[in-house]
């Protein structure tokens, strides 16, 4: 690790480490709250230059990522990774993504570029998410009745409410981040957690093909890329030649010859991918023996 990389890593951890140390010292009674405030002010003055520099780095990373074609979620993740420790950046990006999804859902504004077709997914798991979220009032009532300590009840209340907001945000993210077809590519997504793009020009055939048992939401195994929901996919896309993809940021690039993904309307997805010149001359493939549905001719 070079000296510059070492300084950047130290800067990323500086602010959260200082805050944590102060909280521990006050909680343990080593220093009083008043002295902790003075120490905090001095440290904040020393770190002001670092903070300004990090903000500039984050803005630059965000602009550079958007300029290279990354969507807002990926650009945000890269910007945060430039100024925060990687684990903290990932968690923060996920949380921002949830609140952004809620905002887009309330505005009825899905994250679909103009002129692109949306392929919906996730209908199988949304009811379960709604049930879990709607059980929160019952959970709060039980906590109120059986937990005698006020402080514990307040903590559990905050955690329960935040858990409900997280579930609502997750359902919203599944809705506002569908798969998209357009601009010469098919973009496969799972909420704002995963995004994989494949050129439409490489598509050879498309068919309804229901599969289950996938162990990860996005995985590559045996030259097959699967973007599943609940471990299941419904559409299979064969490619004319191997195409390199990275299942997730930081994971190795692998070549794939087939792409499988979940869709609420598999036959409609086949129709979208085989219709028009943007489909890259794709043709429907034979229906799988696992499913009687079959796409029509382009």
N, C-alpha and C positions, 0 to 999 in steps of 0.2 A: 504494500500500500504506500503510495506516494505521500509526501508531506501535505499537499493540497487536499488529497482525499481524506487524510486523517483529520485535518482541520474541519473539513465539511461534515464529517461524521460527528465530531465533537460538537459542532454548532447545532446539529440536528437534535442531539440529546441534551443540550445545555438547559433550555428553558424548562422542559418537563422534569428534569432531574432536580433543578433548583427548587421548583414548586414542591415536589415530593419531599425533599429534605426538610424544607421549612415546615410542612404539615406534620411530619414525624417529630421534629424537634419541639414544636408547640404542643402536640398531643402528649409527648413524653414528659413535658414539664421542664425540659432543658433550658428553653428560653421562653420569655413571656410573649404575649401577643403583640405588645407595643414594640418590643425590640425586634420581633420578627418582621413587623411592618417596615421599620427603619432599614433592616438588612435587605428586605425585598426591594425597597426603593433604590438603594445603592446598586444592587445587582441589576435591576431593570435599567438603570442608567448605563451600566457597563455593557449590557446586552442590547441596548437600543440600536447600535450600529449593526450588530449581527442580524437583528430582526428586520431592519430596513433592507439589508443585503439579501436576506432570505425571501422577502416579499418580491424583490426584483427578480430573483432567480425563478420563483414560482410563476410569475407573470410571463417571463421569457419561455419557460418550459411549456406553459399552456399554449402560448401563441405558436411556438414551433410545432407542437403536436397537432394543433388544428391545421396548420399549414401543410403538414404531411398527410392530411386526410383522416386523422383520428376523430372519433365522435367526442361529444362533450364529456362523457363519463371517463373515457380513456385519457383524454387530455387532462382532466382534473386529477386522475390518479397519478399521472406522470408529474404534474405540477407539485402535488403534495409529496411525492417521493423525492423531489429535489430539495425539499426543506425539512422533511420529517423522517424519523426512522422508518424503514420499510413496513414493519408490522403496524405502526401507528398510522402511516399513510393509507394502508389498505383498509383498515377499519374506518378511518375518517371518510374515505371516498365512498365506502358502502353506505354510511349513514347519510352523507350528502345526497347520494343517489336515491335513497328512500324518500327523503323529504322533497326532492325535486319531482319524483314520480307522483307523490301526492298532489303537488302543486299543478302538474300537467293534467292529472286526472280530474281535479276540480275544475279546471279550465276546459276540459274535454278536448285536449290538444295532444294527440299521440305523437311520439317521436318518430315520425315517418316523413322522409324528405318528399317534397312536392314532385308529383309524377311517378312515385314508386307505389307498388302494390304491397299491401300488408297481408301477411299470413298469420292468423291468430293461433295461439296455443295456450295450454295451461288450464283449460276448462275442467279437466279431471281433478285437479288439486285445489282449485279455488273454493269449492264448497267447504272443504275441510278447514281451510284458512279462515273463512268467515265464521265457522262454528267455533274455532278456537278463540277468535277475537270477541265473539259475542258471549263467551263464557266468562269474560273478565269481570262483569258486574257480580256474578255469582261468587267468583274467587274473592273479590273485595268484601262481600258480605261475610263469607266464611272467616276471613282474616279478622274482620272487625269483631266477630263473635268469640273467636277462640284464642286470639293473641292478646294477653293482658298488658303488654308494655307499649306505651304510646310511641316511643322512638322506633321500635321495631315495626309497628303498624304503619308509621309514616314511610319508612324505607320500603316496606312491601307494597304500599300504595303507589309510590313513585315507580317502582319496578314493574308493577302490574300495568299501570297506565302506559308506561313506555313500551312494554311488550305488546300491548294492543295497538299502539301507534305503529310499531314495527311491522306487525302483521298486516295492518291496513296498507302500509307503504309497500309491502311485498306484493300484495294482491294488485295494487295500483301499478307497480313496476311490471308485472306480467302483462297488464293490459296496455300500457302506454309504450312498451318496448317490444312490439311484435317482430317476427321475421319480416324482412323487406326484400322485394325484387325490383330492380331498376338500376339505371346507371351502369349497366353491363355486368352486374354481379348480384348474387343472392347473399344477403347478410343474415346469418342465423344467430339468434340471441336467446339468452335465458335471463329475463328481467334486465338489470343493468350489471349483472355479475359476469356475464360471458358474451363475447362477440367474435364470430368467425365469418370471414367473407370468402366466397368462392366465385371465380369468373363464370358468367353464364356461357361464354364462348366455349368452355370445356365440357359443357353438359352434353352427354350422348343420349341418355334415356332417363325417363322418370316413371316411377310406378308407385302405387299404393303397396306398402309392405310393412305390416305391423310386426314389431319386434319388442321384446321386453328383456329385462335382466341386465341392463346396462348398470355398471357399478358407479359411474361418475356422470355428472350432468354433461360434461364435455370430455370425451375420451377418444383416443385413436388406438385401434387394435386390429392387427392384420390388414393394414391398409384401408380401414374403414373409419371414417370420422362420424361419431354419433353425438348429436345434441339432443338429449332426452329430457323428458319431464316425468318425474316419478319412475325413472328407469325404463321408460318406453319411448319408442319412435313409431312413426306411422307412414313416412314417405322415404323412398330410396332414390337417390340420384347417382347414376353411373357417369363417370368422367371419361373423356377420350384418352387422357394421358394422366400420369401421376401429377399431383399438385401439392406443393409444400405448404403445410399449415402448422401453426403453433397452437395447441389446445388451450393454452392460457399464457398470460405474460410470464416470462421467466422459464417456461417449460420448453424443452427442445423441439425444434421444427421436425416434422415427420411428413413423408409423402403419403397421399391417400388416393385411391382410385374410386372410392364410393363414399357418398355422404348420406347419412340418415338423420332425419329430424322429426320432432313432434309437431303435429298440426291438428287443430280442432276440426278442420274440414280437409281430410287428405285428398279427396277427389278434386276439390276446388284448387288445392295447391298444385296438383298435377296439371290442371287446366291452365293455371297462371304460368307455370314453368314451360309449358309446351305451346303457348300461344304467342304469335307475333315474332318479328325478327329479333327482338331483344332476347328471346329464349335461346339464341345460339344454335338454331336448327335442331333443338332437342326433339326427340320423339318419345311417345309413351312406350314403356317396356311392358312385358307380360306381367299380369297380376301374380302376386305371391300366393302360394298355396295356403298361407296363413290367413288370407283375407279374400273374400269374394269380390270386393270392389275392384274396379279397373278404370284407369283413365281413358278418355276418349282420344280420338286422333287430333293432332294439332291442326 
